[in-house]
């Protein structure tokens, strides 16, 4: 669904909350002549000018300290590390290169270097960017060929190439937008999607030809569907074979999927109709084809139908070619997401077999996977309640080695180092809030090796372990750094992350880590930011900023300027966030209590966080609000309706209000279908609890939201009207789930803060 500088004293260091409700402390014995206690000073919220963090700054992308390199790659000859970064400290990117020999950085390509033949962004590309959360401009993507000094540069719906001598040529200028282009290994051909079909262009001659034809309306070739892009981290739908002679691709048939009208207003009305698979409804049907680029003949993969598997109702992902091109590996997830299979397919005959089948009563999930040169497969699976790596035979599925184990989670399989016979991965082995880089031998022998040294969260980019990698890392008290490492882990350079011109003026502070302990329940981790100035003896209003949805960990040891938090704290608010059960990074047992009843466990934990907050001597328990967006919007509204009176106000941005209206891929993983779990869906639906509202509720939604449709808010409004409950409403006619327009973002932040100030 749909991230500080001075150090302040940790509030209530070592505090352990022993129950969901505040502990009752005994009163001191009465004195013979009791002294009158002084009245508690009234804490007044300061004016907006008290904070150097303005609403304009909150709306500016990127946040201070986050001008990190993007799309890091090694050139095919290993001489350059290329990356996207802004020259102007803005969202407009250029392509840079670091020369490994000279240690110098230079600009390779600017958007202005490419012929300006851009077309209006197609609806398909706009929605792809929305689902990828991509907000950058200028040069937004590029790719090297694997084995040739050829670079592909998509811009403005067209394709360009940069040859070895630095010459840039335009490859395509056809009608429509060229989507998801992919260079073959030797750099001689580019495959891409135009409209609903697959196309190919020869890099040398620029000759185009259409590879697939005849797709009826509602059928696409080479594109993943909404669920794949939004819920399963599968943005692409085509994959080159190692030899460049064949392409594997997805064919997606959405003709039976419910069509949802979405009305927006951008310089006039904009009525759209999206095929959107709502929970319990019909999913798109997908199949995998392998096309011979010379003949245009497609061989369809025939997936097994045994043991209840339905080839017309499933999720496919992680498509991977073997190194010799003789096999195609993929992962297959059942519609109810309780069965996961590792599949091997013969691309010549289409015959396929399940190598491994995994079952879980809560849910399974697609994970990282890599094919080794010896034909075996590294993949991730639940083992003893945690995500771990294992090596399997690529022909029989036999487990050859268990690479990792323990009470911690592998969060990402980075890549394979074929020379050193090791696998690199990210995990929280040493601290549940950290993410470190480790290496394990592919045969499972020997101890794990930690390759990163600094505490915090490490994100590895440009991974080619045989050459090196770029470690982009940060911690709560340290803005990001980007260090270039060689294959042996040595430092060979650094990509400077520009310091925002106003960084010091903003006077950013660190949020403090909080641990809540309760008998018989797992610890919960939170982040707390106190007001810059605490009124002596006074009690300050507080805001709980909530997300709380599954698959996400918000409280981590990484740099996060939290500009909204800074602004609120500068003006006198206490700001708090808590990761409830259901969030990721803590193992399967921590995630799965939410199964079949979304909202209940999350709210229980958030109320425990409220109890902790209310015990702090500088917090006014009568002046606490809750604010969230998307799943956080759902929890904010839920708290106001299911725990009436606990929060004085709630601000719900783009909230899900009825899970029957949300997509299959996300919702059914946690709730099953409405047909099988009617009680779970009914209990989690918000409008039926409208009569319980106490306090102020502010609902915010964008009309063109294609993720959480406006119908969610409309249904809640109907419930509140029926219950004769007052509420406040703000609509954005031309925005989607992620607010793209800076002025819209600025207005949103101002209205939210004004609401908190006026009512707390």
C-alpha positions in Angstrom: 0.0 0.0 0.0 0.7 1.4 -0.3 11.3 8.1 6.3 18.7 15.4 13.4 21.5 16.5 14.5 21.8 17.3 18.2 21.4 14.6 20.8 18.9 15.0 23.6 18.5 12.9 26.7 16.5 9.6 26.3 13.2 10.0 27.9 12.7 7.6 30.8 15.8 5.6 30.0 15.2 1.9 30.4 11.4 2.4 30.9 9.5 -0.9 30.8 5.8 -0.7 30.4 4.4 -3.6 32.3 0.8 -3.5 31.1 -1.4 -2.1 28.4 -2.9 0.4 30.9 -0.8 2.9 32.9 0.4 1.6 36.2 -1.5 3.1 39.2 1.0 4.6 41.6 0.1 4.9 45.3 -0.4 8.4 46.6 2.1 9.6 49.2 0.8 9.6 52.8 -1.1 12.7 53.9 0.8 15.3 55.9 -0.5 17.0 58.9 -0.4 20.3 57.1 -0.6 19.5 53.3 0.7 22.2 51.1 -1.4 23.4 48.1 0.1 22.1 44.9 0.9 24.6 42.1 -1.5 24.5 39.1 -0.1 22.8 36.0 1.1 25.5 33.6 -0.9 25.7 30.4 1.2 24.8 27.3 0.4 27.0 24.4 1.4 25.9 20.9 3.8 28.3 19.3 3.2 30.1 16.0 4.5 28.5 12.7 7.4 30.9 12.7 8.9 29.1 15.7 10.1 26.4 13.4 12.7 26.9 10.7 11.0 23.9 8.9 8.4 25.6 6.7 5.6 23.9 4.9 7.4 24.7 1.6 10.4 22.8 2.9 8.3 19.8 3.9 6.9 19.6 0.4 10.3 19.9 -1.3 11.8 16.7 -2.7 14.3 15.3 -1.7 14.3 15.8 2.0 17.5 17.3 3.5 20.3 14.7 3.5 18.6 12.4 1.0 20.2 13.5 -2.2 21.5 9.9 -2.5 22.7 8.3 -5.7 20.1 6.3 -7.6 20.2 3.5 -10.1 23.9 2.7 -9.4 25.5 0.4 -12.0 28.9 -0.9 -13.0 29.9 -0.5 -16.6 30.4 -3.8 -18.5 34.2 -3.4 -18.5 34.2 -2.6 -14.8 36.0 0.8 -15.3 33.0 3.0 -14.3 30.4 3.2 -11.6 27.5 5.1 -13.0 24.6 6.6 -11.0 21.8 9.2 -11.1 22.1 12.3 -9.0 21.0 15.9 -9.2 23.3 18.7 -10.1 20.9 21.3 -8.7 20.0 19.6 -5.3 16.5 19.1 -6.7 14.4 16.2 -8.2 16.0 16.7 -11.6 18.6 13.9 -12.2 21.6 13.7 -14.5 23.8 10.6 -15.2 27.2 10.6 -13.5 30.2 8.3 -13.7 33.0 7.5 -11.2 36.2 6.4 -12.9 37.7 3.6 -10.8 41.2 4.3 -12.0 41.3 8.1 -11.8 38.9 8.3 -8.8 37.1 11.2 -10.6 33.4 11.9 -11.1 31.9 13.4 -14.2 28.5 14.0 -15.8 27.9 11.6 -18.6 24.4 12.6 -19.7 21.9 15.3 -19.0 18.3 15.3 -20.1 19.2 18.3 -22.3 21.7 16.1 -24.2 18.9 14.0 -25.6 16.8 15.2 -28.5 13.7 16.9 -27.2 11.0 14.8 -28.9 9.2 13.9 -25.7 5.5 13.0 -25.8 2.9 13.5 -23.1 3.4 10.8 -20.5 1.0 8.0 -21.3 -1.5 6.8 -18.7 0.4 3.5 -18.5 3.7 5.1 -17.7 2.1 7.5 -15.2 0.6 4.6 -13.3 3.9 2.6 -13.4 5.7 5.5 -11.9 3.1 5.8 -9.2 3.4 2.2 -8.3 7.2 2.4 -8.3 7.0 5.5 -6.1 9.2 7.3 -8.6 9.3 11.0 -8.2 12.5 12.1 -10.0 12.7 14.0 -13.2 15.3 14.6 -15.9 17.2 11.4 -16.7 15.1 9.0 -14.6 16.4 5.6 -15.9 19.2 3.9 -17.9 20.7 0.5 -18.3 24.1 -1.0 -19.5 24.2 -4.0 -21.7 25.7 -6.9 -19.7 28.6 -7.6 -22.1 29.0 -4.6 -24.3 29.7 -0.8 -23.8 26.2 0.1 -24.9 23.9 2.2 -22.7 20.1 2.5 -23.0 18.4 5.8 -22.0 14.6 6.1 -22.1 13.3 9.6 -22.0 10.0 11.2 -22.8 8.5 8.0 -24.1 11.3 7.4 -26.6 14.5 5.3 -26.4 18.1 6.5 -26.9 21.4 4.7 -26.9 24.9 5.9 -25.9 27.6 4.2 -27.8 31.1 3.4 -26.5 32.5 6.6 -27.9 29.9 8.7 -26.0 27.7 9.4 -29.0 24.0 9.5 -28.2 21.5 8.3 -30.8 17.7 8.2 -30.8 16.4 4.7 -31.4 12.6 5.1 -31.4 10.1 7.8 -32.2 6.9 5.7 -32.7 3.4 6.5 -31.6 2.7 6.0 -28.0 5.1 5.5 -25.1 7.8 2.9 -25.2 7.5 1.1 -21.8 10.0 -1.0 -19.8 12.8 -1.3 -22.4 15.4 -4.1 -21.9 18.8 -4.5 -23.6 19.9 -8.0 -24.5 23.2 -9.2 -23.1 25.4 -8.3 -26.1 23.7 -4.9 -26.5 22.5 -5.5 -30.1 18.7 -5.4 -29.4 16.2 -3.7 -27.2 12.8 -5.2 -26.3 10.0 -3.0 -25.1 6.3 -2.6 -24.8 4.2 -0.3 -26.9 0.5 -0.3 -26.3 -0.3 -3.9 -25.5 2.4 -5.6 -27.6 6.1 -6.5 -27.5 8.4 -4.7 -29.9 12.1 -5.1 -30.8 14.6 -2.5 -32.2 18.0 -3.2 -33.5 20.6 -1.0 -31.8 22.9 -0.6 -34.8 20.3 0.1 -37.5 17.4 1.4 -35.5 15.1 -1.1 -37.4 12.0 -1.8 -35.5 9.7 -4.8 -35.6 6.6 -6.0 -33.7 7.1 -9.3 -31.9 3.6 -10.1 -30.8 0.3 -9.2 -32.4 -3.4 -9.4 -32.1 -3.8 -8.8 -28.3 -7.5 -8.1 -27.8 -8.6 -5.1 -25.6 -7.9 -6.0 -22.0 -4.9 -8.3 -22.8 -1.3 -7.1 -22.6 2.0 -8.8 -23.5 5.2 -7.9 -21.6 3.6 -6.0 -18.7 2.9 -7.1 -15.1 -0.6 -6.3 -13.8 -1.6 -4.0 -10.9 -1.1 -6.7 -8.3 2.4 -7.5 -9.6 3.5 -3.8 -9.6 1.8 -2.7 -6.4 1.8 -5.7 -4.2 4.5 -8.2 -5.3 7.4 -6.0 -6.4 7.2 -7.2 -10.0 7.4 -4.0 -12.1 8.5 -5.8 -15.3 6.9 -8.4 -17.6 9.8 -9.4 -20.0 13.1 -11.1 -19.5 15.9 -11.7 -22.1 17.5 -15.1 -22.4 21.3 -15.1 -21.9 21.9 -15.6 -25.6 19.6 -12.9 -26.7 17.7 -15.3 -29.0 14.5 -15.6 -26.8 12.4 -13.5 -24.5 10.3 -14.7 -21.7 7.2 -12.5 -21.2 3.9 -12.3 -19.3 0.6 -12.2 -21.0 -2.0 -10.7 -18.7 -5.7 -11.0 -19.4 -7.8 -8.5 -17.4 -11.0 -8.8 -19.4 -13.0 -10.4 -16.6 -11.6 -8.0 -13.9 -14.0 -5.5 -12.5 -13.7 -2.0 -14.1 -13.6 0.8 -11.6 -14.5 4.4 -12.7 -12.2 7.1 -11.3 -13.2 10.7 -11.8 -10.6 13.4 -11.4 -10.1 17.0 -12.4 -7.0 18.3 -14.0 -7.8 21.4 -16.1 -11.2 19.8 -16.7 -12.7 16.4 -15.8 -10.7 13.3 -16.3 -12.8 10.1 -16.2 -10.7 6.9 -16.2 -11.7 3.3 -16.1 -9.3 0.9 -14.3 -9.3 -2.8 -14.2 -8.9 -3.3 -10.5 -9.2 -6.8 -8.8 -11.1 -6.3 -5.6 -10.9 -8.8 -2.8 -13.1 -11.8 -3.5 -13.5 -10.8 -7.1 -11.9 -12.0 -10.3 -8.2 -11.7 -10.7 -6.4 -11.2 -14.0 -5.2 -14.5 -15.5 -1.5 -14.6 -16.4 0.7 -17.0 -18.3 4.3 -17.0 -19.3 5.4 -17.3 -22.9 8.9 -17.7 -24.4 9.2 -16.1 -27.8 11.9 -16.9 -30.4 12.9 -13.4 -31.6 13.9 -14.7 -35.1 10.7 -16.5 -35.9 8.2 -14.8 -33.6 6.9 -18.2 -32.4 5.8 -18.3 -28.7 6.0 -21.4 -26.6 3.7 -21.3 -23.6 4.8 -22.6 -20.2 2.4 -25.3 -19.0 2.3 -25.1 -15.2 1.2 -28.1 -13.1 -2.5 -28.4 -12.1 -2.1 -30.9 -9.3 -2.8 -30.4 -5.6 -5.3 -27.6 -6.2 -3.1 -25.3 -8.2 -5.1 -23.2 -10.6 -3.1 -21.9 -13.6 -5.9 -19.3 -14.2 -5.9 -17.9 -10.7 -2.4 -17.5 -9.2 0.5 -15.1 -8.8 3.7 -15.5 -10.8 7.0 -13.8 -10.1 10.8 -13.8 -9.8 11.2 -15.1 -13.3 14.9 -16.1 -13.8 16.8 -17.7 -16.6 19.5 -20.3 -16.0 23.0 -19.3 -17.0 23.0 -21.6 -20.0 19.5 -20.6 -21.1 18.2 -24.2 -20.9 15.8 -23.6 -18.0 13.5 -20.9 -16.8 12.9 -20.7 -13.0 10.0 -18.8 -11.4 8.0 -18.7 -8.2 4.3 -19.4 -8.1 1.9 -18.4 -5.3 -1.6 -19.7 -4.9 -4.5 -17.4 -4.9 -4.9 -17.8 -1.1 -1.1 -17.2 -0.8 -0.7 -20.2 1.5 1.1 -22.3 -1.1 4.4 -21.3 -2.7 6.2 -23.3 -5.4 9.7 -23.0 -6.9 9.1 -24.0 -10.6 11.5 -25.2 -13.3 10.3 -24.8 -16.9 11.8 -26.1 -20.2 11.6 -23.0 -22.5 11.8 -25.3 -25.6 8.8 -27.6 -24.8 6.9 -25.5 -22.2 6.8 -28.4 -19.7 7.2 -27.3 -16.1 7.6 -29.0 -12.7 7.4 -27.9 -9.1 10.9 -28.4 -7.5 9.8 -27.2 -4.1 6.4 -26.6 -2.5 6.0 -24.6 0.8 2.8 -24.3 2.8 1.9 -22.0 5.6 -1.4 -21.6 7.5 -1.0 -17.8 7.6 0.7 -16.8 4.3 3.6 -17.3 2.1 5.4 -14.7 0.1 7.6 -14.3 -3.0 11.3 -13.8 -2.1 14.7 -13.2 -3.6 16.1 -15.8 -5.9 19.3 -16.2 -7.9 20.5 -18.9 -10.3 24.1 -20.2 -9.9 26.3 -21.2 -12.8 26.3 -24.8 -11.6 22.6 -25.0 -12.2 21.5 -24.7 -8.5 19.3 -22.0 -7.0 19.6 -19.7 -4.0 16.2 -18.6 -2.7 14.6 -17.4 0.5 12.1 -19.3 2.6 10.5 -19.4 6.1 12.7 -21.6 8.3 11.9 -21.8 12.0 9.8 -18.7 11.9 12.3 -16.4 10.0 13.3 -15.6 6.4 16.5 -17.5 5.5 18.6 -18.5 2.6 19.0 -22.0 1.2 20.5 -23.6 -1.9 18.4 -26.0 -3.9 19.2 -28.3 -6.9 17.9 -26.7 -10.1 16.9 -30.0 -11.5 15.4 -31.9 -8.5 14.7 -29.3 -5.8 16.8 -31.1 -3.3 18.1 -28.9 -0.5 21.9 -28.8 -0.9 22.7 -26.4 1.9 21.1 -24.2 4.5 23.0 -20.9 4.2 21.5 -18.9 7.1 19.6 -19.7 10.3 18.8 -18.1 13.6 16.4 -15.7 15.4 16.7 -13.0 12.8 15.6 -12.2 9.2 17.2 -12.0 5.8 15.5 -8.9 4.3 17.2 -9.0 0.9 19.3 -11.4 -1.2 21.8 -9.0 -2.8 23.7 -11.1 -5.3 26.0 -14.0 -5.9 29.8 -13.7 -6.1 30.7 -16.4 -8.6 34.4 -16.1 -8.1 34.4 -16.4 -4.3 31.4 -18.8 -4.3 29.5 -16.7 -1.8 26.1 -15.0 -1.6 25.7 -11.4 -0.3 22.6 -10.5 1.7 21.1 -7.9 4.0 19.8 -9.0 7.4 19.1 -7.7 11.0 21.2 -10.4 12.7 23.0 -8.0 15.1 20.2 -5.6 15.8 16.5 -5.9 14.9 16.4 -2.2 13.9 19.7 -2.4 11.8 20.2 -3.8 8.3 23.8 -5.0 7.7 25.5 -6.6 4.7 26.7 -10.2 5.2 28.3 -13.0 3.1 27.7 -16.7 3.3 29.4 -19.5 1.4 27.1 -21.1 -1.2 27.9 -24.5 0.1 26.9 -23.6 3.6 30.3 -24.1 5.1 32.0 -21.8 7.5 30.6 -18.8 9.6 28.8 -15.8 8.1 31.0 -12.8 7.4 29.7 -9.3 8.1 30.9 -7.0 5.3 29.5 -3.7 6.7 30.9 -2.1 9.8 28.9 1.0 10.8 25.8 0.6 12.9 22.6 1.5 11.1 20.8 0.6 7.9 22.8 -0.4 4.8 21.3 -0.4 1.3 23.5 -2.1 -1.3 23.4 -0.7 -4.8 25.2 -1.5 -8.0 25.9 -5.0 -6.8 28.4 -6.9 -8.9 30.2 -8.8 -6.1 32.9 -9.9 -8.5 33.7 -6.2 -9.0 32.3 -4.5 -5.9 29.2 -2.7 -4.7 28.1 0.7 -3.4 27.1 0.8 0.3 24.5 3.6 1.0 24.2 3.6 4.7 22.9 5.8 7.5 21.9 5.8 11.2 19.5 7.8 13.3 22.3 10.2 14.2 24.2 10.1 10.8 23.0 11.2 7.4 23.6 8.9 4.5 27.0 8.2 3.0 27.6 6.3 -0.3 30.9 4.3 -0.3 32.2 2.4 -3.3 33.8 -1.0 -2.4 35.9 -3.4 -4.4 35.1 -7.1 -4.5 37.4 -7.6 -1.5 35.4 -5.1 0.5 38.1 -2.4 0.3 37.1 1.2 -0.1 37.9 2.5 -3.6 35.9 5.7 -3.6 32.9 7.6 -2.4 29.9 9.3 -4.0 29.4 12.6 -2.4 25.9 13.2 -1.0 25.4 17.0 -1.2 24.6 18.7 2.0 21.4 20.8 1.6 22.1 24.5 1.7 19.7 24.9 4.6 20.7 21.8 6.5 22.2 23.6 9.5 19.4 26.2 9.5 16.8 23.5 9.9 18.3 22.5 13.3 17.1 18.9 12.8 17.1 16.6 15.9 17.1 12.9 16.4 14.0 10.9 17.4 14.8 8.6 20.3 14.3 4.9 20.4 11.7 3.6 22.8 11.1 0.0 23.9 7.7 -1.1 25.3 7.6 -4.4 27.2 4.5 -6.2 28.2 4.0 -9.6 30.0 3.5 -12.4 27.6 3.8 -10.3 24.5 6.7 -9.2 22.3 8.5 -5.9 22.8 7.4 -3.0 20.7 9.8 -0.4 19.3 8.9 3.2 18.9 10.4 6.6 18.1 9.9 9.7 20.2 10.6 13.4 19.5 10.2 15.8 22.4 9.4 19.5 22.0 12.5 21.6 21.6 11.5 23.5 24.7 9.7 21.7 27.6 7.5 24.0 29.7 8.6 23.4 33.3 5.9 21.4 35.0 3.7 21.7 32.0 2.0 19.0 29.9 2.4 19.2 26.1 -0.1 18.0 23.5 1.1 14.9 21.5 0.6 13.4 18.1 0.9 9.7 17.3 2.1 9.4 13.7 0.9 5.9 12.6 1.3 3.5 9.7 1.0 0.1 11.3 0.5 -1.9 8.1 2.0 -5.3 7.4 5.2 -5.7 5.4 6.7 -2.4 6.7 9.0 -1.4 9.5 8.9 2.3 10.2 11.1 2.5 13.3 14.6 1.6 12.2 18.1 2.9 12.9 18.4 5.0 9.8 18.5 8.7 9.0 15.1 10.2 8.7 14.7 14.0 8.9 11.0 13.7 9.6 10.3 17.3 8.7 6.7 17.3 9.8 7.8 15.9 13.2 10.5 18.6 13.5 8.0 21.3 12.8 5.5 20.0 15.3 8.1 19.5 18.0 9.5 23.0 17.4 6.1 24.4 18.1 5.6 22.4 21.3 4.1 19.0 20.3 5.4 15.6 21.5 5.6 13.3 18.4 5.5 9.5 18.7 5.5 6.5 16.4 5.2 2.8 17.2 5.6 -0.4 15.1 2.8 -2.7 16.1 2.5 -6.5 15.6 2.0 -7.2 11.9 5.0 -5.1 10.8 8.0 -6.8 9.3 11.6 -7.5 10.5 10.6 -9.4 13.6 9.9 -12.9 12.2 6.7 -14.7 11.2 5.2 -15.0 14.7 5.3 -11.2 15.0 3.7 -10.6 11.6 0.9 -13.2 11.6 -1.3 -12.4 14.6 -3.2 -10.0 12.3 -4.4 -12.9 10.1 -8.2 -12.9 9.5 -8.9 -9.7 11.6 -7.1 -6.6 10.3 -7.1 -3.7 12.7 -7.7 -5.4 16.0 -4.1 -6.4 17.0 -2.7 -3.2 15.5 -5.1 -1.0 17.4 -4.4 -2.9 20.7 -0.7 -2.2 20.3 -1.2 1.4 19.3 -3.3 1.9 22.4 -0.4 0.4 24.5 1.8 3.0 22.9 -0.8 5.7 23.9 -0.7 4.4 27.5 3.1 4.7 27.5 2.8 8.2 26.0 0.2 9.3 28.6 2.6 8.3 31.5 5.3 10.7 30.4 5.3 13.6 32.8 5.5 16.2 30.1 2.5 14.8 28.0 -1.1 15.9 28.4 -3.1 12.7 28.1 -6.2 14.8 27.3 -4.6 16.4 24.2 -3.4 13.5 22.1 -4.1 13.1 18.4 -3.4 10.4 15.8 -2.4 10.9 12.2 -1.7 8.5 9.3 -1.9 8.0 5.6 -3.1 4.9 3.6 -3.0 2.0 6.2 -2.1 4.7 8.7 -5.2 6.5 7.7 -7.2 3.3 8.3 -5.7 2.9 11.8 -6.2 6.6 12.6 -9.9 6.4 11.7 -10.3 3.0 13.4 -8.8 4.4 16.6 -11.4 7.2 16.6 -14.3 4.8 16.0 -13.3 1.6 17.9 -11.5 3.3 20.9 -13.8 6.3 21.3 -12.4 9.0 23.6 -8.9 7.6 23.7 -7.6 10.2 21.2 -9.0 13.7 21.1 -8.7 13.9 17.3 -7.8 11.8 14.3 -6.5 12.8 10.8 -7.1 10.0 8.3 -5.3 10.4 4.9 -6.5 8.2 2.0 -7.9 5.6 4.4 -9.0 2.1 3.5 -12.4 2.0 5.2 -13.8 -1.3 3.8 -11.3 -4.1 2.8 -13.9 -5.5 0.4 -13.0 -2.5 -1.8 -9.2 -3.1 -1.7 -7.1 -5.3 -4.0 -6.9 -9.1 -3.9 -3.1 -9.4 -3.7 -2.8 -7.4 -0.5 -6.1 -8.0 1.2 -6.6 -11.7 0.8 -3.1 -12.4 2.1 -4.2 -11.2 5.5 -8.0 -11.6 5.5 -8.8 -14.3 3.0 -11.8 -13.7 0.8 -15.0 -12.0 1.9 -16.8 -15.2 1.0 -14.6 -17.2 3.4 -14.1 -14.7 6.2 -17.3 -12.5 6.2 -16.9 -11.9 10.0 -13.3 -10.6 9.6 -14.3 -8.2 6.8 -17.4 -7.0 8.7 -15.4 -6.3 11.9 -12.7 -4.3 10.1 -15.1 -2.1 8.1 -15.3 1.4 9.5 -18.7 2.9 8.6 -20.6 0.5 10.8 -18.8 2.0 13.8 -19.6 5.6 12.8 -22.0 6.2 15.7 -19.1 5.6 18.2 -17.2 8.7 17.0 -16.1 11.0 19.8 -13.8 13.9 19.1 -12.7 15.5 15.9 -12.1 13.5 12.7 -10.4 15.0 9.6 -10.6 12.9 6.4 -8.3 13.6 3.5 -8.5 11.9 0.1 -7.4 12.5 -3.6 -10.1 11.9 -6.1 -7.7 10.3 -8.6 -6.3 7.8 -6.1 -6.0 4.6 -8.1 -4.7 2.6 -5.2 -7.2 3.4 -2.3 -10.2 4.6 -4.3 -12.2 7.5 -3.2 -15.1 5.1 -2.7 -13.5 4.2 0.7 -13.9 7.7 2.0 -17.3 8.0 0.4 -18.6 5.0 2.3 -17.2 6.3 5.6 -18.9 9.7 4.9 -22.2 7.9 4.3 -21.8 6.1 7.7 -21.0 9.4 9.5 -23.9 11.2 7.9 -26.3 8.3 8.8 -25.0 8.5 12.4 -25.3 12.3 12.4 -21.7 12.8 13.3 -19.7 15.9 12.4 -16.4 15.5 10.6 -14.1 17.5 8.4 -13.1 16.7 4.8 -10.4 17.8 2.4 -10.3 16.6 -1.3 -7.6 16.9 -3.9 -9.3 16.7 -7.3 -6.1 16.1 -9.4 -3.9 14.0 -7.2 -3.3 10.3 -6.7 -2.3 8.2 -3.7 1.1 9.8 -3.6 0.8 13.6 -3.9 3.0 14.7 -6.8 2.3 18.4 -7.0 4.5 20.3 -4.5 1.8 22.9 -4.0 -0.6 20.1 -3.1 1.9 18.6 -0.7 2.5 22.0 0.9 -1.2 22.6 1.3 -1.7 19.2 2.8 1.0 19.7 5.5 -0.3 23.1 6.4 -3.9 21.9 6.7 -2.9 18.9 8.9 -0.8 21.0 11.2 -3.4 23.8 11.4 -6.0 21.1 12.4 -3.7 19.8 15.1 -3.0 23.2 16.5 -6.6 24.3 16.4 -8.0 21.2 18.2 -5.2 20.1 20.5 
